[in-house]
Amino acid sequence: MTAEQGLLDATAEGLFEDAPCGYLVTHVDGTIVMVNRTFEAWTGLRREQLLDGTRLQDLLSVGGQIYYETHYAPLLRMQGSVHAIAVEIVRADGSRLPALINSVMSKDEPRGNQLIRTTVFDATDRRQYEEELLTARRQEQEIAQQLQRSMLSGRLPTVQGLELEVAYRPAEEGLEVGGDWYDAFLLNDGATVGLVVGDVVGRGIDAAATMGQLRSAVRALASTGLGPAQLLDALEAYAQRHDVGQMATLVYGELDVSGRRFRYACAGHPPPAVLSPGDEPWFAWDGRSLPLDALTTPDTPRAEATLALNAGTALLLYTDGLIEHRSSNVAEGLRRLLRELSSRRDEPGLAHGVVRALEDREHPDDVCVLLARLS
């Protein structure tokens, strides 16, 4: 052997033994037959211990052992290789090493035995990074939920001759909050109630912040005496000026309780449903315009409409989650809503009953319903 060859062999051995990753060779059953110093150091086990019948799966956590038997080994046999499998290796002192393993199945020619060559990478830094991301995500979700709860838990106004009911159902518990919101408040004369239901684009903390801004803006604009159409125009100007709420939809109305009149305007939002005693329920399709800050600028001011109501009439304002199902179109969802209102008109808790009846259990969406019923 030449000096150069000896140097190359020594270098190759050093590369193997002190590689920046663990390296081991096993039989198909997982029994370790070769291992490098890096893997010894990481596990805290001596080479003679590792080569004394120890199997790779014996070094894994309980969850890792189950995954080895149910996924890793079958995939390796079918594909001949597996890559970036996340496991936890249990060290000699009982601590755990987060690791990523890559394995290929090869053939040991002299003996004709199949062998598995595996590299092991320390994933401690990756695990810490993932945990930091999850922590930040949970914190953001908690903040968004707190913002939304603060907006949806306000006390409804008390007005003689008016019953208000709210039903709110998130898509799924624990997920990011959606953009559905509502509000009800007394206007300056003390006898008229402002009613609003809206839906902003997006989810999470951005959606919650946008809801808060639009809700506060609606209240502030309503206090100046603007009618529904003028309020939506002013709200759109606010949205454009502050770059918030683009393509948000909402319905805003002023309910004169003693005069039994409802003056309203819809910005790209589903139409209010009207349920009068002795009549079939119907939708108020007038007073419609585009969503806030849509891509096109309307040439004319937004429209509004006024309804004369009878005693006992109920108004239902809602978000699109109530009528949109993946298995059917919106037209069918609107028809289902009218049928449910008709069949449940005398039931207490009408808003909650309708939400339960129209729930899309396979693909749930956020739903917000605000019911106002005149005595």
N, C-alpha and C positions, 0 to 999 in steps of 0.2 A: 504494500500500500504506500502510495506516495504521500508526501507531507501535505500536498494540496488536497488529495482525496480525504486524508484524515481530518483536515480542517473543515471540509465540506460536511463530513459525517458528524463531526462535533457540532457544527452549526445547525444541521438538521435536527440533531437530538435536542439541542437547546431550544430550537423553535417549537419542537413538540412539547417538551417538558414544561417550558416556562411561557407558553403561548398566553395571550391575553384572554383566553377562553379555556374552559374545561374541555378535555377531549377524552372520550372513552370508546372502547369497542366491546360489544356484547354479542352473545349468542342470540338466536331468535327468541329464546325464552326470557331474555333480559339479563342473564348471568354475565357479569363483567369479567373480561379477560385481559383488558389493557386499559390503563388510565394514566393521565399525566400529573405532574406535580401541582399544577394549578388547581385541578379538581380536588386533589388531596388537601391542599391548603384551604380551599373554600369549605369543604365538608368537615375538616378537622379529623378525618379518618386516615389511618396509615394505609399504605398501598397493600400490605399483606392482609389487612382486614377487608379491603374492597375486593381483593382477588380471591378471597376465601369463600366463594359461593354466593356472594352478595349480588342481588339483582338490582337493576336500575330502579324498578318500581318500588323496591323495599326502601329506597331513600326518599321517596316522595311523601307528602302529606296524605292524609286519608282521602281527601277530595282528589288529589293528584293520582293516587292509586286507582281510584274508580275510573277516572278519565283515561288512564293508561289502558285499562282493560276494555273499556267500552268504546273508545274513540282512537287513541293513539295506535295501539297494536293492530286493530282491524284496518285502519287507513294505511299504515305502513305496509301491511301484507298486500293490500289491493293496489296501491300506487307506487310502492317501492321507495317512497320518501315522504317525509312530513316536515313542515317548516314553521318556525315561530310559534311553537306550542308553549303557552304560559303555564308554568308549574311552580310549586314551592318545594325546595329540597330541604329536608330536615337534617341539620348539622349534628355532629356528635354531642354538642352541649344542649340540644333540643331547640335551638333557635332555628329560624326559617330563612332560607335564601330565595328571594324571588328570582326566577330564572326563565330564560327562553331557550328551548332546545330544538335543534334541527337534526334529523336523522336520515340516513340513506342506507338501503340494504344492498350489500355487495356480496361477492363470493370469494371465499378464501381458497384459491386454486389448488394448493398442495393437498388439502384434505377434502376439498369439494363441499365444505360446510358454508352455509350462509351466515354472514356476520352483519351486524348493524353498527355503523360508525356514527357517533353522535357528538355534536359540539354543544357546549353549554355556555350561555352568556349571562353574566350577572345583570339582572334587571332591577336592581335596587333603586337606582336613580330614576328609571322609568316609572317604577311603582310609586315613588314619592311624588313625581310629577303628575301622574294620573290622580293620586289622592288629593293633591293640591287643586287640580282642575275640578274634581268632584266636590271638594269643599267650597270652592268659589261658586260653582253652579248651584249648590244647595243654598248658599247664602243669598245669591241673586234671586232664587226661587222664593225663599222666605220673605225677602224684601218686597217682591212683586205681590205675593199673597197678602202681606200686611197692607200694602197700598190698596189692593182691591177690596179687602175686608173693610178698610176704613171708608171706602166709597159706597159699599153695598150694605153697610150696617147702620146707616143713618136713620133717625126716627122719622117716620112718615107723618105728614101734617094731619092734624085733626080738624075736620070741618063738618059742621052739622049738615046732614043730608047727603053725605058722601062716604062711601066705603072704599078703602084702598087695600089691595092685596098684591104681594110680590112673590113670585116663584123664581128662584135662581138655581140652576143645576150646572155645575162644571162638567166638562166632558168626562174626566176621570180624576178621582181623588189622587193628589200627590203629583200630578203633572203640572206643567207650566200653566199659569193663568191665561185665560183668553182675553178677548177684547170686548166682551158684552158688558153693558152697564145700564143703569137707570137712575132716575132722580124724580122726586116729587117735592114741590115747595110752594108756599104761599106767595102770591104776587103782592104788589104794594097795596091794593085795595082790601086785602084780607079776606075777600070772598071768592077770589079766582085762584085756581091751583095750576101751577105749571107742571106739565107732565112730559117726560122725555125718556126715550129708550134709544140707545145707540150701540154701534159695533165698530171698533177700530181694527185696522189691519195689523196682523202680527200677534205674537204671544210674549209672555215673560215680562221682564221689568220695563221694557220699552213700551209695551202695550198698556201696562198699568199706569205708567207716567203720562202717556197720551190721554188715557181715560180721565185722569185727574185734571189735566189741563183743560180738556174740552168741557168737563163737568163744571169746573169753576167758571170758565168763560161763559157758558150758557146761563148760569145763575147771575153773573155780573151783567150780561147784556139784557136779560129779562128784567132786571131791576131798573133799567133805564126807560122802560115802557115800550120797547120795540115789539111789534107784532111778530107772529111766527115766521113769515117770509122774510121780513127785514132782519130778524134775529139770525136766520140761516145765512143771509148775505153777509152780515157783520161777522158771523162765526167763520165763514170761509175766508174773509179778509184776514182775520186773526190767524187762521191756519196757514195761510200763505206767508204772512209776515214772520211767523215764528217757525216755519217749516215743520209743522206738526199736524197729524191727523189727515194726511193725504188719503183720499178715497174712503174716508170714514163715512158711514151712513148713520142717519138718525131720524127720528120723528119727534117733533116738538109741537106741543099743543097747549092751549090755555082753556081750561074748563071752568066756565061760569056756572057755579053750582046752583045758585038761586034762579038764574035766568035760563038754565038748562041749554046752554049753547057751548059747542066745542069748536074752537078756531085752531086750525092745525096746518102744518106743512111737513112734507116728507122729502128728505134729501137721499134719494137712492135706497130708501128703506122699505121693507114690506108694509103694505097698507094696514091701517088700524081696522080691527074687526068690531062690528057694532051688533049688539044683541039687545033688541027691544022686546018688551013683553007682547006676546001675541003674534010676533013676526019671526020669520026665519032670519038667522044671522046673515050679515052681508059685509062686504069690504068697502071702505071709503077710498076710492081710487083717485079722487081729485087732489089738488094741492101738491103735485109731484114735481121733482126736479132731480138733477144729477147729484151724485155724492159730493162731499166737500173736496175742494181743490182737485177736481177731476182734470184730466189732461186737456179737455176743451173748455174754453171760457164761454158761458152762455151770453147771448146777445141781449137777453131781457132779464129783468129781475125774477127771482124765484116766485113760484105760485103758492097760494095758500087757499084754503077752503073753510067753510063754516057749516056745522051740522046743528040742526035744531033737534033736541033730544026729548024723549018722553020720560015721565017718572018711571023709575025701575030699569032704565037703560044701562047697559054695561058696555064700556069701551075696553078693548084688549089691545095693548101695545106689546110688541114682542120682537125678538131677533130671529134671524133666518134659521137658526138651529132648530126651531120648532117645526118648520115646514120643509126643510131640506133633508131628504134621505137618499143615500146612495142607490137604493134599489128602485127609486121612482123619481119623477121630475117634480119641479116646484109646483106646477099646476095641480098635480094630484095631492101634493102636500097641503095646498090651500083648501082643496075640497075636503080633505080629511079634517082640517081644523074646523071648518064650518059644520061638518057632521058632529064632531065632538061637542062643539058649543051648543048645538041644538039639543043633543041628547042629555047634556049635563047642566042645562040652563038653571035648574032649580037646586042643584047640589051646592052645599057649603064648600068653601075652598075650591072654587071653580078653577082658578089659575093653576093650582097644584095638580088638580085632577087632569087638566088638559095636558100639562107637561108630562105626567106619568103615562097617559094614554098614547101620546105621540112620540115617545122616546124611541130613538133608533138604537136598539140594544147592540147591534153588531158593529156599528160605527158611530158611537156617541159624539155629540158636539155640544159646545156650550149653549145653554138656553137661558134667556132672561125674559120674563113676562111681567108686565105691570097691568093690573086690572083696576079700573075705576067704575064703581056702580053708584048711580044716583038712587036716592030713596024714593 
